[in-house]
Amino acid sequence: MAFEHYIRSGQKLLRCGYTTGSCAALAACAAARLLLTGRAPETVRLVTPKGLAGEVPLAVCETDGDEARCAVRKDAGDDPDATDGCLVFAAARKTERGVVIDGGEGVGRVTRPGLDQPVGAAAINTVPRQMIAAAVEEVCAETGYDGGISVVVSVPGGAELAKKTFNPMLGIEGGISILGTSGVVEPMSERAVVDTIGTELRQRRAEGATRVILTPGNYGLDFLRKSGLHAGNIPSVKYSNFLGDALDLAATQRFADALLVGHIGKLVKLAGGIMNTHSKYADCRAELFCAHAALCGADTATCRALMDAATTDACIAVLDAAKLRERVIGSLLAAMQRHLERRAGSMLRAGAVVFSNEYGLLGETETAKAILRDWSR
């Protein structure tokens, strides 16, 4: 009984799936119905916050004394989700009043501030909690029950699954998070990645940080460790390809300084104002090298060689042969800084440090130099 909702990605239609929050709400609805009626439902239905309806079968439906326990199997659709296929359980018991929600086996606990839930709480986010409560309250109203219900959400194997997620990095221990604001998993969701970047920045800010280092990935982190640029205890956050979103989020969280540290293959695109550096949106690496080389006096042969270069390291070799590296890198850095200032505005002081795996440190924008001077004091 698949969730028959689709999004288009290029020329393909990709099937959407349920979030762990939707699965928990579906399981809680079924468990409450079994608890209050004594009858095990074959399927359970939900309208997600996004307004899409779906109906799923129950993978488990059982009672144990005064507890009813049901499970829904997570269906991530066409999204490569680490939690796809796992069972999300909800156990329901009668209480005096209200709907009380907690996490059990395989659901993480928050250990650091700045996340959706406070330190010590189960990592069941606000919207899933609202969905669970609404589903249980609806069953209570239908059956005429005016007491309370406690719901414990669990995910067998969730502690192992969590190792494949961002949870260990975010300070969520012991299991996965019960997530979702729309209730729907959109395949290859870029929004999920941007939300994770925002969560980590919000967390660092809640811990008191006013300065942050932004890197596209592991190359940037490795370079920081080897170069000694990582001054003091300034946190670093990976932004993948979402450079512009990371700047926006850092400004929104009111960081004072953001230092971008990245490989030339990624950050050269910033010189062209490209704020999502994934190759499916734009490349232009050779074109940018060529344009700035031409501005710096490169001849036609050098420009042709740059356009034919397979990598940015190859472009640097071409510039070295023409004795133009310093001038061209300086021109590119100046363009990067202009685009950083245009995106960050007055809310955030941002600069960039650029390196190459083969050639090491290539340069810093003027604002990056100022930031590093201030950080070293």
N, C-alpha and C positions, 0 to 999 in steps of 0.2 A: 504494500500500500504506500507507494512512493509519494513524496511531497511534490506535486506537479506544478511547480512554479519555476520560471526560467529567466535568465538574463542573457543578453547578447554580449559576447566578447569577440570583437572582430567579426568574422563570418560564422562563428559557432554559437549555438544556443547551449548554455550550461545550466544544469539543474541546480536549484537552490536546495539548501538543507535546513535542519533545525539547529538552533544554538543549544548549548548545554542548559541555558536558562529555560528554554521552551520544553526540553526533555524533562527537567525537574518539575515544571508546572504540570505537564501532562501526567507524570507519575504521581504527583501529589493529589491531583484531581481524582485519579483512579483509586489511590489508597484511601482517600476520604470517603469515596462512594462505597468501597468495600467495607470500611469500618462502620459506616452509618446504616447501610442497608443489608449487609451480610451477603451481598451478591457480587460476584466478580465480573466486572465489565469485560467484554471481548475487545472493544476498542475504546479510545478516548479521543475527544475532539478539542481543538483549541483555535481561537482566533489570535494571532500574534499581534504585538503592538504595531507592526507594519500594516496590519489590516488583512493579512493573508491567512486563510483558514486551512487547516489540515486535520486529518484524522489518522491515527496510528494504532496498530495492535499492541497489546501488552505482552512483553516478553516474559514477565513474571507477575503473578498475582496470588498472594498467599496471606494467611493469617497465622499468628502465633500468640495465643492468649488474648490479651487486650490490645494487640498491635496488628495493623494491616500494612502489608508491604507490597508495593508494585514497582515494576521497572519498565522503562522504555529504552529501546536500543537507539543510540545516537546515529542519525543519518545526516552526514555532512554534504549530501548531494555530490556534485562534481568538484568540491573543494578538497584539496589535499590536507585535510585536518587530522592532526595527531589523535584526536579523540573519536574519530569516525568508527562506528561499530561497538563502542563501549556501552555498557549498561549503566543507566542513571536510575538509581533507586530512590524512592521516597517512602519512609515509614511514618505512619500516622497513628496517634494515640489521642484519646479524649483528655481534655484538661478543663479547668474551671471556666476560663474565658480567653477570647482572642485567638489569633493564629501566631504561634511562636515557631520560628524557623531557625534551624541550626544545621551544621555540617557534621557528617560522620566519616567513616572510612573513605579514604581516597579524595576527600575534599580538603583543599589547603586551608591553612590558617595564616592570617596576616601578621607579620612580625615587624614591619616597618611602617612609619607614617607616610601619608600622602596618597594612599590608595583609596578605592571607592568605599571600603569598610575600615573601621578603626582597628588598631592593633589588638590582637587577641580574638577578633571575630572570625567566623568562617568566611572564606573567600567566595561568598555568594553575593553578587552585586545587587545594587538597588533595584533595577528593573526586574531581574529574575525574582527577587523577594516580593515585589509587588504582584508579579504574575502568579506566583505560588499562592500568595494570600488571597488574591481575587478568585482563583480557581477553587480553592478550598471553601471560601465564603459562599460561592455560588452553590456548591453542593450542600452546604449547611442550610442555606435558604430553601433549596428544593425539597429537602427531607424534613424540614421543620425543626432542626436541631439548633438550640440556642446556647450551647456550651462552647468550650474552646477546643482547639485542635493543636497538637504539637506536630511539627513535620521535621524529620531529620533526613537530609539528602546525603546519599553516599554513592561512591563510584568505585567498585572493586577494581583494583589495579591502578587506581588513580595516581598513587605515589610514583609509580614507574612511568606512567604517561606524562606526568608533570616534567620529567627530565627532558622531554622533547619540546617543551613550551618555554615561554619567557619567565615562568613563575620563579625559578631559583634566582634569577637575576633581579627580580622585583622584590624579593623578600617574602614570598608566599611559600610556606613549607608544608610538606606532608601530603600534597595532592594537587589536583587541578583546580581551576576556578570555575564557578558556575556563572556564565557570562551572557551578554547579549542585550543590546538596547532595542533592537527591532524584532528580536525573536527569530530572525532568519539569517542563515549563513549564505552570503553571496559568494559564489566561487571566485577564487583568486582575489579575494577582497583586499584592495589597497587600503580601504578605510580601517580595516583591522590593524594593519601595520602602523598607520598614522596614529591610531588610538593608543597603541602600545608605546610609541615614542612620547605621546602626550602624557601617558600615565607615568613613565619613568621621569620625565622632566618635572611633573607635578610632585612626584615623590622626592626628588632631589631638592626641590624648592622647600618642601615641607620640612626637610631635614636641616634647613638653614642655609643652603648654598645660594650664592648670588652670582656665581661665575660657573660657566660650564664649557666643556670641550665637546664639540660635535664632530663625529667621524663617520664616514660612510660605512666602515666595516672593520674587519680585523687588521687589514694593512695599516690603517691609521693608528689603531691601538698599539700594534707592534712597533711602529715608528716612534710613537710617543715614549714607549718604554726604553727603546734603544738610544734615543736622542737626548733624553734628559729634559725635554720640554714640559713634561707633566709636573708643573710647579705645585708644591704643597699637596693639599688634599682636595684639589679641584676635581669634581666628578666628571666622567666622560660618558656620553650617551651616543649610541649608534643610530644613525638616521637612514641607513640603507640608501635608497635613491631619492628620498623625500626631503631634499635640502630646503626648499622654500617652506614646506610645512613645518620643518623643525625650527626654522627661524621664527615663523609666526607663533609657534607654540612657546618658544623660549621668551618671546616678547610678551605674550599673553600672561605667562607666569611671572613676569616682571624680574627676569634675570637682568643683571646690569651688563654683563659681558658674555659674549659667546665667541669662542675661538674655533674656527673650522680647521681641521687638520686632515688632509686627504691626498691621495695619489693624484698626480697630474692627469691621469686618464679619466678621472671623475671630475676633478675641479676645473679643468680647462673649459668644460662646458659652461661653468659659471661666467666665464668671460663673455659668453654670448647671451647671458641672461636666462640660460636654461635652468629651471628650478626643480625639474624632475629629471634626474640624470640617467634613467633607464634608456637603453638604446632603442626601445620601441617608440619612444617619444621624440628623441633627437640624438644625433651623434655630433657631427660637425667638428670633431676634434682636429682633423687635418685641415679643414677649412679655416678654423680659428688660428691655428699655427701659421697657415699660409698668409692670411689677411694681416696679422700683426707683423710677420716677417716682412711683407711688402711695405708696410708703414715704416719699418726700420731700415729700409733700403735694400732688401734682398733682390737679387737678380732673378730673371725668368727661370733659369735652370734650378736655382734653389727652391723657388716656389713650386716648380713641377715635382721636384724631389720630395718636398713636404706633402704634396697632394698624393703622391704614390706611396708614402710611408705606411706600413701596416700597423704600427703602434706609436704611442706617444714617445716611448723611449727612442724609437727610430727617428722621430721628428727631432729630438734633442741631438742625436748624432749628426743629423743634417745641419742643424744650427751650429754645432761645434765646428763642423768642417768649413762653414762659411764665416766663422768667428762672430756669430750673431746671438749666441745663447743669452748672454746677460741682458742685452737690449730687448730681445723678444719676450723673455720671461718677465722682465720689468713692465713691458707694455701690457702683457696678459694680466699680471697682478693688479695693475692700475684699473683695468676693465673689471676684474673680479670685484675689487673694492667698490667701484661705482654701483654695480648691481647689488652687492650686499647692502649698501646704504639705502638704495632705492627700496629694497624689500623690507629691511628692518626699520627704516625710518628713524625717528628720534627715540623710539622705545627701547632700543637695544644697541649697544656698541658691539659691532661684529667685525672680525678680521679673519684672514685665511693664511694658513701655512701649507705650502705645497711641496711634495717630495716625489721622488721616483725610486723604485726598488733598485734600479741599476745605478742611478746617479746620486742618490741620497737627497739631502735638503736642496731644493731648487730656489726657494725664496719665500718671503713673507710680505704681505701687504703692509702699507705704512701703519694702518690701524692695528694690525696684528703685532707689529713691533712695539707699539705703544702699550697694548694689552700685556704683552710679555714683560715689558719693563715694569709695569705696575704690579704684576703678579709676583715678580721676583723681590719686591721690596718687603 
